[in-house]
Amino acid sequence: MSGASAASGDPRRSIEERYPTFSGYYYAVVNAVNNFVANRWMLPEDAPAALNRMLNAGSATGVIKRDPAFAKMLQHAGTPLDQGA
């Protein structure tokens, strides 16, 4: 648990602790979206927009560190994520 989390009494791990790299966050989000579709909690046609929305939100925080694996994903996937950060 991070110092800020401990000081506030929040027992959850910080975002940095849960997702030390953006590629780790990316795969966690992809797995979550796939799980929602598999359980029929989300329509398959809604999955790409949900995935993009969550990835952009994670990127916008600036907390999750972009790594070399993430740069390769951008090159190969053609993702619409902002590449300037």
Phi, psi and omega in degrees: 000137181286164180300319180295320179294317180295318181295326181274352182083009180277117184283350182284150175290152178290165177300318180299323179287322180287322184229083182292341177224158179292326180295324175296318177297316181304309182292327176295318179292316178300315179297320180295315179297315178299322178295318178299316180294316181298325179273003179064029175270349179217140177287141180305324181288344177271347185298314182300319180293320178296317179299311180299318180299315181290322178293319177295321178296317178296322179290321184294334181294330183075000183277323183277121185284128175284141185232171180303324179297324178294319179300320178294322178299319179299317182295317186273331186266340183065035183295148180280003180300145176298128183262004185279344185278000000 
